[in-house]
Amino acid sequence: MSENLQVVRLSTGEELIAKVETVDGAYYKLTDVAYLVPTGENNLGLAPFMSYCNINDGVVIEPKDVMFMLEPIEGLIHQYNLMFKQS
């Protein structure tokens, strides 16, 4: 299993940033998940993903539900780390 921080575009059009773990090549497990939210001209904010649910153990997503994954830019990584209090 490998885990890394990725921007994930779902087939529904939602964009998330999360730690992504590939499990047995069968599905993705996302932890510390946040929505990417446009906040104005050329700006993004982060919002908690499904804040009304207990997702401390992560969310499982099938590969068919993912359009693509990309590495986030440094500014977004910094904002993510602030949100999840990581250094």
Backbone torsions as a table, in degrees:
resi	resn	phi	psi	omega
1	MET	NA	138.9	176.5
2	SER	-123.6	147.9	-178.6
3	GLU	-132.1	132.4	175.3
4	ASN	-155.0	161.2	-179.2
5	LEU	-81.3	126.7	-176.4
6	GLN	-139.7	151.0	165.1
7	VAL	-90.1	126.7	-174.8
8	VAL	-116.7	122.1	174.8
9	ARG	-99.3	116.8	179.2
10	LEU	-82.5	161.6	179.1
11	SER	-64.9	-17.2	177.1
12	THR	-81.1	-8.8	-179.4
13	GLY	98.9	-12.6	178.3
14	GLU	-67.7	144.2	175.4
15	GLU	-116.9	128.7	-177.4
16	LEU	-121.8	158.4	167.2
17	ILE	-124.3	133.6	-174.3
18	ALA	-163.0	163.8	166.9
19	LYS	-79.6	125.2	-176.0
20	VAL	-111.9	129.0	178.0
21	GLU	-119.0	125.6	175.5
22	THR	-91.5	123.4	-175.8
23	VAL	-112.6	115.0	176.8
24	ASP	54.3	21.0	-179.3
25	GLY	65.9	7.4	-174.1
26	ALA	-101.5	-28.5	-179.7
27	TYR	-159.7	172.1	177.1
28	TYR	-110.7	137.9	172.7
29	LYS	-111.4	120.7	-179.5
30	LEU	-105.1	130.0	176.1
31	THR	-126.3	159.4	-176.2
32	ASP	47.5	61.9	-171.5
33	VAL	-94.8	137.3	175.0
34	ALA	-137.4	149.4	172.3
35	TYR	-79.3	146.5	167.1
36	LEU	-91.2	125.1	-175.6
37	VAL	-124.1	121.3	175.2
38	PRO	-64.0	130.7	-177.8
39	THR	-115.6	-1.2	-178.6
40	GLY	158.9	-168.5	-177.1
41	GLU	-62.0	114.0	178.0
42	ASN	59.2	27.5	178.4
43	ASN	-124.5	148.4	176.7
44	LEU	-127.6	147.0	171.9
45	GLY	-123.2	169.7	177.4
46	LEU	-117.1	140.7	176.7
47	ALA	-130.6	145.2	178.9
48	PRO	-58.6	139.0	178.0
49	PHE	-86.5	123.5	177.3
50	MET	49.9	54.4	-176.5
51	SER	-63.3	-12.3	179.9
52	TYR	-91.3	6.1	179.9
53	CYS	-126.5	156.7	174.2
54	ASN	-89.2	101.5	-179.2
55	ILE	-118.6	31.6	-178.9
56	ASN	-59.7	-28.5	179.9
57	ASP	-87.1	-1.8	178.3
58	GLY	101.6	176.4	-179.3
59	VAL	-126.4	133.9	179.4
60	VAL	-96.9	130.0	-179.7
61	ILE	-129.2	135.1	177.2
62	GLU	-79.1	146.4	179.8
63	PRO	-55.0	-30.7	-179.3
64	LYS	-65.3	-19.2	-179.3
65	ASP	-92.1	0.7	-178.6
66	VAL	-111.0	124.7	176.7
67	MET	-79.1	-47.9	176.6
68	PHE	-164.2	166.4	174.9
69	MET	-133.3	138.7	179.4
70	LEU	-137.6	155.6	176.1
71	GLU	-74.0	134.8	178.8
72	PRO	-74.9	157.5	176.3
73	ILE	-77.3	163.2	-174.9
74	GLU	-55.6	-43.3	-178.9
75	GLY	-61.1	-38.6	179.1
76	LEU	-71.4	-37.6	176.9
77	ILE	-61.6	-43.3	179.3
78	HIS	-61.0	-46.7	-180.0
79	GLN	-62.2	-41.9	177.3
80	TYR	-60.9	-46.9	-179.5
81	ASN	-62.2	-37.1	175.6
82	LEU	-63.9	-42.6	-179.2
83	MET	-63.0	-41.2	-177.4
84	PHE	-101.3	11.2	175.1
85	LYS	52.1	52.1	177.3
86	GLN	-114.8	153.1	178.7
87	SER	-102.0	NA	NA
